[in-house]
């Protein structure tokens, strides 16, 4: 009622004052709009550098809402800049990523050879951070454009495996502690470099021993094969000599004259001598064959033991090298599994580096039907208790502490990775499964199902990738032997999230 009366009075006043009132009101409205526009421009993201000496960047957080990227070291933010993310229909996917390739002078294979300088790839299907034009709003095809100068300045500071978090809203790391986080062992960390140096030598020696044992088996096999052929020949000759002796006996029995008897006796003596000689040769060859067969059996057992030792020392050598690398763990409520990634720093011919993925195990999550959110826990530095951690939450469910409270990490996994956990190690907990884009040349790629993924979906699918499975070692020192078959990503029934974007189904060629 008050508003109606106020409106009526305003109309009367406008009629009384005429055009002057209309002009005044229009001017006031224009001034209000200009003031709001100025406030919006003032709030727009700008490039900034922290007023302190910066350490190496540990993670980058892109805010789609604020169109801003912020890089953090162990002590907080160090660099900020405006960005331009994907436009409507080609939105930049929100989720958890890592830098998997860097190219100083990259040209797009998807968009007319477009120049994307200082490109830092986060998926093999084409999502990346790179320098580009910034119109002041989301305008890319799904990548994250940064100012040209900022991208160039940043390029040499980042590293393969650096965490990149793309958040739908504003997010930042906060100091965090929890008993479930890795607590490294000082003695294990101190011993790790020496083990990483010594164990590869042991593995190489074990490999040589296994190769020699394999050659010995092959030699024994050839010798026993030749001996078997010789035995068959001697056996045939002896059978013929025995037949000749039997013939001589029959000839002697049939002889009627002295001359015939003499010839038959001579034939019998020669046949008997020949049969006896061949019998001796055959018995000697049989004894020799038994000895050779026993030696061949022993060689096979030795080769088997050598191969077992080779596999064990290769695995130990690989683990020793990996112990010098930060470890990343992904725990998915969708699949009820825990995945581990560590960079081997082995270059792949088609680009990027190979990540070890030999640990993939079931994990216990309390109340698995209840959303847990997406949380990234990062070890940023050492402290007196072992490691100092931060937490970033980009998808609500439980809070970070409650999420960790619900997880039980298998003790055998902790025994393998926790004692030598280093700064930059991380644990990611999420409702989401790993994206189809996660393979042997990535750390983890996981996108939020409740956010649009247009720029992700419109890209060509990455060619079917072989992924690690089980716990089989590769060759001596980060071999690729364990990347041998595809993983079924079908999550457990009853715990999927029926939301937009990426959906859950059995892992097959094509898109999730």
Long-range contacts (C-beta under 8 A, 24 or more apart in sequence): 44-82, 44-136, 45-80, 45-81, 45-82, 45-83, 46-80, 46-81, 46-82, 47-79, 47-80, 47-81, 47-82, 47-147, 47-150, 48-79, 48-80, 48-81, 49-78, 49-79, 49-80, 50-76, 50-77, 50-78, 50-79, 54-78, 54-79, 56-157, 56-159, 57-154, 57-157, 57-158, 57-162, 58-162, 58-163, 58-378, 58-380, 58-423, 58-424, 59-162, 59-163, 59-164, 59-165, 59-173, 59-376, 59-378, 59-392, 60-129, 60-158, 60-162, 60-163, 60-164, 60-165, 61-165, 61-166, 61-167, 61-171, 61-172, 61-173, 61-392, 62-92, 62-129, 62-144, 62-164, 62-165, 62-166, 62-167, 63-167, 63-169, 63-170, 63-171, 64-91, 64-92, 64-94, 64-138, 64-166, 64-167, 64-168, 64-169, 65-167, 65-168, 65-169, 65-170, 66-170, 67-136, 67-137, 67-138, 69-129, 69-144, 69-146, 70-172, 71-154, 71-157, 72-172, 72-173, 72-390, 73-380, 74-380, 74-381, 74-388, 74-423, 75-380, 77-172, 79-150, 79-154, 81-146, 81-147, 81-150, 82-134, 82-136, 82-147, 83-134, 83-144, 83-145, 83-146, 84-132, 84-133, 84-134, 84-135, 84-136, 84-137, 84-138, 84-139, 84-140, 84-144, 84-145, 85-138, 85-140, 85-142, 85-143, 85-144, 85-145, 85-166, 86-138, 86-140, 86-141, 86-142, 86-143, 86-454, 86-455, 87-138, 87-139, 87-140, 87-141, 88-138, 88-454, 89-454, 89-458, 90-140, 90-141, 90-142, 90-454, 90-455, 90-458, 91-138, 91-142, 91-451, 91-452, 91-453, 91-454, 91-455, 92-127, 92-138, 92-140, 92-142, 92-143, 92-144, 92-166, 92-455, 92-456, 93-127, 93-142, 93-166, 93-447, 93-448, 93-451, 93-453, 93-455, 93-456, 93-501, 94-166, 94-167, 94-168, 94-394, 94-395, 94-447, 94-448, 94-451, 95-165, 95-166, 95-374, 95-394, 95-432, 95-435, 95-445, 95-446, 95-447, 95-448, 95-451, 96-163, 96-165, 96-330, 96-374, 96-376, 96-394, 96-428, 96-430, 96-444, 96-445, 96-446, 97-122, 97-123, 97-127, 97-163, 97-164, 97-165, 97-166, 97-443, 97-444, 97-445, 98-122, 98-161, 98-162, 98-163, 98-164, 98-328, 98-442, 98-443, 98-444, 99-129, 99-158, 99-159, 99-160, 99-161, 99-162, 99-164, 100-124, 100-160, 100-161, 100-352, 100-353, 100-441, 100-442, 100-443, 101-160, 101-351, 101-352, 102-155, 102-158, 102-160, 104-155, 106-130, 110-141, 110-459, 110-460, 111-141, 116-143, 117-148, 117-151, 117-152, 118-148, 118-151, 118-152, 118-154, 118-155, 120-155, 120-158, 120-164, 121-352, 122-164, 122-445, 123-435, 123-437, 123-442, 123-445, 123-456, 123-462, 124-352, 124-437, 124-439, 124-441, 124-442, 124-462, 125-437, 125-456, 125-459, 125-460, 125-461, 125-462, 126-459, 126-460, 127-455, 127-456, 127-459, 129-164, 140-455, 141-455, 141-458, 142-454, 142-455, 142-456, 142-458, 142-459, 143-455, 160-343, 160-345, 160-352, 160-353, 161-326, 161-328, 161-343, 161-355, 161-424, 161-443, 163-376, 163-378, 163-426, 165-376, 165-392, 165-394, 166-394, 167-392, 167-394, 168-394, 168-395, 168-448, 168-451, 169-394, 171-392, 171-393, 171-394, 172-392, 173-378, 173-380, 173-390, 173-391, 173-392, 174-390, 174-391, 174-392, 175-388, 175-389, 175-390, 176-377, 176-389, 176-390, 176-391, 176-400, 176-401, 177-389, 178-377, 178-389, 178-401, 178-404, 180-404, 180-405, 180-407, 180-409, 181-377, 181-379, 181-387, 181-389, 181-404, 181-427, 182-327, 182-379, 182-386, 182-387, 182-414, 182-417, 182-418, 182-421, 182-425, 182-427, 183-385, 183-386, 183-387, 183-418, 183-421, 184-386, 184-387, 184-418, 184-419, 184-420, 184-421, 184-422, 185-418, 185-419, 185-420, 188-323, 188-419, 188-420, 189-419, 189-420, 189-422, 192-320, 192-323, 192-324, 192-420, 193-324, 195-320, 195-323, 196-317, 196-320, 196-321, 196-323, 196-324, 199-313, 199-316, 199-317, 199-320, 200-317, 200-320, 200-321, 200-476, 200-477, 202-313, 202-316, 202-317, 203-310, 203-313, 203-314, 203-316, 203-317, 203-476, 203-477, 204-476, 205-313, 206-306, 206-309, 206-310, 206-312, 206-313, 206-314, 207-310, 207-313, 207-314, 207-476, 209-306, 209-309, 209-310, 210-303, 210-306, 210-307, 210-309, 210-310, 212-306, 213-299, 213-302, 213-303, 213-305, 213-306, 213-307, 214-303, 214-306, 214-307, 216-299, 216-302, 216-303, 217-296, 217-299, 217-300, 217-303, 220-292, 220-295, 220-296, 220-299, 220-300, 221-296, 223-292, 223-296, 224-289, 224-292, 224-293, 224-296, 227-285, 227-288, 227-289, 227-292, 228-289, 230-285, 231-282, 231-285, 231-286, 231-289, 234-278, 234-281, 234-282, 234-285, 235-282, 237-278, 238-275, 238-278, 238-279, 238-281, 238-282, 241-271, 241-274, 241-275, 241-278, 242-275, 244-271, 244-274, 244-275, 245-271, 245-272, 245-274, 245-275, 247-271, 248-272, 310-476, 311-473, 313-476, 314-473, 314-474, 314-475, 314-476, 314-477, 314-479, 315-473, 317-476, 317-477, 318-356, 318-358, 318-473, 318-474, 318-476, 318-477, 318-478, 318-479, 319-416, 321-477, 321-478, 322-356, 322-478, 323-420, 324-420, 324-422, 325-422, 326-379, 326-421, 326-422, 326-423, 326-424, 326-425, 326-426, 327-417, 327-421, 327-422, 327-425, 327-426, 328-425, 328-426, 328-427, 328-428, 328-443, 328-444, 329-409, 329-417, 329-426, 329-427, 329-428, 330-428, 330-430, 330-434, 330-444, 330-446, 331-363, 331-365, 331-407, 331-409, 331-427, 331-428, 331-429, 331-430, 332-430, 332-431, 332-432, 332-433, 332-434, 332-446, 332-491, 333-365, 333-368, 333-371, 333-372, 333-429, 333-430, 333-431, 333-432, 333-495, 334-430, 334-431, 334-432, 334-433, 334-491, 334-492, 334-495, 334-496, 334-497, 334-504, 335-433, 335-434, 335-489, 335-491, 335-492, 336-362, 336-363, 336-365, 336-368, 336-491, 336-492, 336-495, 337-361, 337-362, 337-363, 338-362, 338-363, 338-409, 338-410, 338-413, 339-434, 339-444, 340-413, 340-417, 341-442, 341-443, 341-444, 343-443, 344-478, 346-478, 346-480, 348-440, 348-441, 351-441, 352-441, 352-442, 353-441, 354-440, 354-441, 354-478, 354-480, 355-440, 355-441, 355-442, 355-443, 356-468, 356-478, 357-440, 357-467, 357-468, 357-482, 357-483, 358-468, 358-470, 358-471, 358-472, 358-473, 358-482, 359-413, 359-416, 359-417, 359-471, 360-468, 360-469, 360-470, 360-487, 361-410, 361-412, 361-413, 362-410, 363-407, 363-408, 363-409, 363-410, 364-407, 364-408, 365-406, 365-407, 365-408, 366-405, 366-406, 366-407, 366-408, 367-406, 368-492, 368-495, 369-494, 369-495, 370-397, 370-398, 371-396, 371-397, 371-398, 371-431, 371-497, 372-397, 372-398, 372-403, 372-406, 372-429, 372-430, 372-431, 373-397, 373-398, 373-399, 373-400, 373-403, 373-429, 373-430, 373-431, 374-428, 374-429, 374-430, 374-431, 374-432, 374-446, 374-448, 375-400, 375-403, 375-404, 375-428, 375-429, 375-430, 376-426, 376-427, 376-428, 377-404, 377-426, 377-427, 377-428, 377-429, 378-424, 378-425, 378-426, 379-421, 379-422, 379-423, 379-424, 379-425, 379-426, 380-423, 380-424, 381-423, 382-423, 386-421, 387-421, 387-423, 387-425, 394-448, 395-430, 395-431, 395-448, 395-450, 397-431, 403-429, 404-429, 431-497, 432-502, 433-489, 433-491, 433-504, 433-512, 434-489, 435-502, 435-512, 436-461, 436-462, 436-489, 436-507, 436-510, 436-511, 436-512, 437-462, 438-467, 439-465, 439-466, 439-467, 440-465, 440-466, 440-467, 440-468, 440-480, 440-483, 441-465, 447-501, 447-502, 448-501, 449-497, 449-499, 449-500, 449-501, 449-502, 449-503, 450-497, 450-499, 450-500, 450-501, 451-500, 451-501, 452-500, 452-501, 453-501, 453-502, 457-511, 461-509, 461-510, 461-511, 464-509
